[in-house]
């Protein structure tokens, strides 16, 4: 059989891996299509324009969805009872209806006959209005990318794209994050990620407004998204290159945060339910259902997702568990495609986490990175820096980060999250970030297009290691397909931690769809190709 790429992978083995991943993913996809969750229903309300919260900070979307659930259940969705109540009056807006529902002043019903048809039409119009807003924000991004091409869009179309530099900011105060993010962009960051406040993934509501307090991160809110996007647009125009914004669509409010990200034109979102299951103990069923809807929104919005396979290697050995990363990536690819994401939106995660004391550790890292690059040639891979084996020796740490940057350039990674020499010591100072940016700039500029010249020997350590990891991935995919993905997660296959299907947080928010279930947003997202969205008048003008 003809060689495949630099690693001489067997093309039939690669095709088999994808076939096995599809087999393992299918029961999860079927489950997601047969259920809804409280957050999916709240996401519809937010898409239709419902925002704000009561004086205690409880969002109106929660009040309204809970009132419908308490009175008639969510088995048929919130759409028909909510828009039926609006049409019956006297409340003219969703916010007014939610306020009245919070006071116990609304009686919901499952409408029938002509009333149901009127409610269906009104709900569909509202959902389409929200999706049209997301389409307009996507068109804005396209215009800005054309006006302010980022560094991965070289002037010479034949030139290879360079890796994007990804940097995290998060002080807890959005008004402190903004100048730090702008400073990072001026120093060379191509992507700014506002890491989320610790514990937000376990909140079953989305906080409201601009926030100035957060522990080890800043709350993900619609207003915080809006403020940071505007600030990065300002610095993008100043620098003449588009600076991307990233946040986190994970946790118990994954569908709602994805919707808010689409409405506020974020560019990338951390979006991987496996991370929430393993590292936040969120119920597996709940978060797989939420993930499908959130990825449909991301697909429509043109948002690149980032997956969290790198996290497995912080709890499992990076050599022994390398194949679990590949298996998860293949599953994430299948889940992403089914939800409408293109290859160009699959920011699959992996990491440089092999113990540097292991002989030839760098060659093993190159094997893993090149394997992922060749398995997913059209995906914007996100390569994560060393964290597990950073010892507090900042000089050794700085050197290890340079090796990470070198591996990223040699294997053609798309997104490189900069490593910090003070990893695990303290929250990075601005000077730490400046040195980290200097490190990656030096390696990237000094290496140039080194990936073109990096060709491992067909019988060498790198190629043999990559083929072994692929073979181990096939074996694991066979077992996952036989036993079920939920069982594999319960047995600690990914990241060591065991999470049973009926354990964790949020299971009480899962609802099986009844016959006649209706969610107009899902109807639109299921039936329209997000990569071929009908152009709005504004999009036609922009084109």
C-alpha positions, 0 to 999 in steps of 0.5 A: 500500500502506498505511503501516507504522509511523513509517517507512512501511516496505513490509509486503511488503518486511518479509514478504519479508525474513523469508521470505528469512531462513528460506530462508537459515537452513534448511540450518543448521537441518538441519545442527544437527538432524543432528549433535551435539557433545561439549558437547551430550552433556556438557550432558545429563549436567549436566542429569541432575545430574552436577557437580564436577571432579577434583583438577586441575579437569577436570569429571566431565562431560568425563571421562565423555563422553570415555570414552564417545567413546573406547570407543563413539563419540558417534554414538548419544549418551552416554545409552544407554552411560552409563545402561546402565553405571549399571544394570549397576553397581556405580556408583550415581551419575553422579559415581561412574561418571565417577570410575571412567571417569576411572581407566579402570575402566568398560567402555561398550557400545551396549546392545541389546534389553531392556537398551537399553530400560531404559537409555532409560527411566532416561536419560529420567527423569534428563533430565526430572528436570533439565528439571523443575528448570529449570521450577521455577526459571522458576516462581520467577522468575514469582513474584518478578516478580509480588511485585517488579515491575521498572520495565518493568512500570508500575502502569498497564497502559496506560503504556508500559514504560521501557527497562531499564538494563543495567550490567556488573560483573566484577572477576575475583573473584566475591566482589568482584563481588557488592557491586559488583552490589548497589551498581549495583542500588541506584543504578538498574541493572535488569540486572546482567551479569557479563562473562566472563573473557577466553578462557573461550569457548575453553575446552572445559570449564566451570570448577568452583566459586567463582572469585577470579581472572579477567582482564577478567572473572569465570569463568562457573561454576554456583557463581558463577551461584548466588552472584550470583543469591542476592545479587541476590535479596537486593537485589531484596527490599531495593529492592522490584523484581526485578533481572535477572542476565545472563551469557554462553552462548557459546563451546565450552561454550555448551550446558552454560553454558545448562543451568547458567543454567537451573538457577540462574535467570539471566534473560538470556544473551548467546547468539549463535554468530556472535559466537563465529565472527567474534570468537573463531574458533570453528568455524562448524559446531560453534557453530551446532549448539551454539547450537540446543540452548542456545536450546532450553534458554533457551526452556524456562527463560524466559531472554531471549537477547542477540545480538551484532550490535552487535559487527559495527560495531566492525570494520565501518563502521556506515553501510556495514554497517548492513544486515548487522546487520539481516540477522543479526537476521532470521537470529537471529530465525528460528534463535530461533523454530525453537528455541522462543524467543518474540519476548519472548525475542529480545533482538536487539542493535544499537549506536550506533556511527556516527562522530560526525564524520559530518554528521547522524550522530544522524539516521542513528542514529535511522534505524537504531534506529527501523528495528530497533524496527519490524522487531521490535516485540515483541522486547526489543531491546538497544541498545549504547553507543558504543565505537569512536569514544570518544577518551579525551576524557571530556567528549566521551564523556559527551556522546556517551553522552547522545546514545546514551541519547536515541536509545534513549528516542526509539526505544523501545529495551527494554534500554540498556547504559550507556555509560562516559565512560572507555571504552577508557581503563581498567576502570571505577571505581565513580565512572565507573559512578555518573556513567554511571547518572546520565546515563541516569537524567537522559535517561530521566526528562527525556524521559519518553514522548518516543517517542510524539512522535517521528514522522519525516517520511515523506520525511525523512532518517530515513525514507529512510535506514531504507528504504534499509537495508531494501532493502540487507538484502533484496539481501544476504539473496538472496545469502546464500540463494543462496550459503549462510550458511557461505559468506557468513561465510567471505567476511567478510560480517559484521564483515569477518573471514573464517571458513571452515566447516572452520576455527577451534576445536572442529570435532573436537567435531562428530559426525554423528548415526547412525540411532538417535541418542538424547538424551532432553533433545532429545526433550523439548525438540523435542516440548514447547512451551516457552511452554506447559510442563506445570505442576508441582505447585509451579507450580500452587500459585504460580499 
